[in-house]
Amino acid sequence: MADTIHSGMDSDKSGGIHWLPDKEYRKAIGQFSLQMNAVFEPFMCYGLQAFVPGAIKEIVRLAEDFSLRTRGVDKPIDIERVRKGV
């Protein structure tokens, strides 16, 4: 499965994780990012536009980690990111 990435869905009755092909995964992440852009639109008028893309990227990363964790893939928390507030 070298060309696939986690989709967050169970694939079979044995509890295996369903993995989307890379192209479909990138499309799903792109759509999620566009939705996040819409959520952050109000912040664009307060001089925060430089921070919005980084915040969206971090939220996407956190959403991916959350999806993995809720399906039994234990990904350690990066304590340095927590300490820095990132």
C-alpha positions as a Python dict, from the first residue, in 0.01 Angstrom:
ca = {
    (1, 'M'): (0, 0, 0),
    (2, 'A'): (283, 239, -71),
    (3, 'D'): (64, 469, -279),
    (4, 'T'): (-218, 499, -28),
    (5, 'I'): (-289, 704, 281),
    (6, 'H'): (-532, 656, 567),
    (7, 'S'): (-892, 753, 502),
    (8, 'G'): (-1028, 693, 849),
    (9, 'M'): (-1273, 417, 755),
    (10, 'D'): (-1274, 50, 852),
    (11, 'S'): (-1233, -172, 549),
    (12, 'D'): (-1339, -511, 673),
    (13, 'K'): (-1493, -703, 959),
    (14, 'S'): (-1151, -781, 1104),
    (15, 'G'): (-1108, -417, 1201),
    (16, 'G'): (-854, -334, 932),
    (17, 'I'): (-821, 27, 822),
    (18, 'H'): (-940, 126, 477),
    (19, 'W'): (-682, 329, 288),
    (20, 'L'): (-774, 564, 5),
    (21, 'P'): (-560, 582, -307),
    (22, 'D'): (-328, 883, -287),
    (23, 'K'): (-521, 1079, -554),
    (24, 'E'): (-852, 1041, -368),
    (25, 'Y'): (-687, 1125, -37),
    (26, 'R'): (-534, 1446, -176),
    (27, 'K'): (-876, 1541, -314),
    (28, 'A'): (-1041, 1483, 25),
    (29, 'I'): (-773, 1684, 205),
    (30, 'G'): (-809, 1963, -52),
    (31, 'Q'): (-1185, 1975, 1),
    (32, 'F'): (-1140, 1979, 378),
    (33, 'S'): (-887, 2263, 346),
    (34, 'L'): (-1131, 2462, 131),
    (35, 'Q'): (-1396, 2415, 399),
    (36, 'M'): (-1150, 2540, 660),
    (37, 'N'): (-1079, 2845, 441),
    (38, 'A'): (-1450, 2926, 452),
    (39, 'V'): (-1456, 2888, 832),
    (40, 'F'): (-1156, 3121, 869),
    (41, 'E'): (-1285, 3381, 622),
    (42, 'P'): (-1395, 3625, 899),
    (43, 'F'): (-1037, 3640, 1030),
    (44, 'M'): (-907, 3759, 694),
    (45, 'C'): (-1043, 4108, 757),
    (46, 'Y'): (-867, 4158, 1093),
    (47, 'G'): (-512, 4155, 967),
    (48, 'L'): (-468, 3788, 1047),
    (49, 'Q'): (-446, 3668, 687),
    (50, 'A'): (-79, 3573, 726),
    (51, 'F'): (-168, 3327, 1003),
    (52, 'V'): (-471, 3159, 845),
    (53, 'P'): (-290, 2921, 602),
    (54, 'G'): (-63, 2791, 879),
    (55, 'A'): (-357, 2745, 1115),
    (56, 'I'): (-548, 2552, 850),
    (57, 'K'): (-247, 2330, 779),
    (58, 'E'): (-214, 2252, 1150),
    (59, 'I'): (-586, 2177, 1189),
    (60, 'V'): (-570, 1937, 893),
    (61, 'R'): (-273, 1760, 1056),
    (62, 'L'): (-457, 1737, 1387),
    (63, 'A'): (-771, 1605, 1215),
    (64, 'E'): (-564, 1334, 1046),
    (65, 'D'): (-403, 1237, 1379),
    (66, 'F'): (-744, 1231, 1548),
    (67, 'S'): (-887, 1010, 1275),
    (68, 'L'): (-603, 763, 1318),
    (69, 'R'): (-627, 760, 1696),
    (70, 'T'): (-1002, 701, 1703),
    (71, 'R'): (-949, 396, 1483),
    (72, 'G'): (-684, 238, 1700),
    (73, 'V'): (-366, 370, 1540),
    (74, 'D'): (-174, 513, 1833),
    (75, 'K'): (35, 805, 1713),
    (76, 'P'): (239, 965, 1992),
    (77, 'I'): (178, 1330, 2070),
    (78, 'D'): (475, 1548, 1976),
    (79, 'I'): (540, 1700, 2319),
    (80, 'E'): (768, 1971, 2178),
    (81, 'R'): (479, 2098, 1960),
    (82, 'V'): (257, 2102, 2269),
    (83, 'R'): (515, 2296, 2472),
    (84, 'K'): (553, 2552, 2193),
    (85, 'G'): (177, 2580, 2157),
    (86, 'V'): (191, 2461, 1797),
}
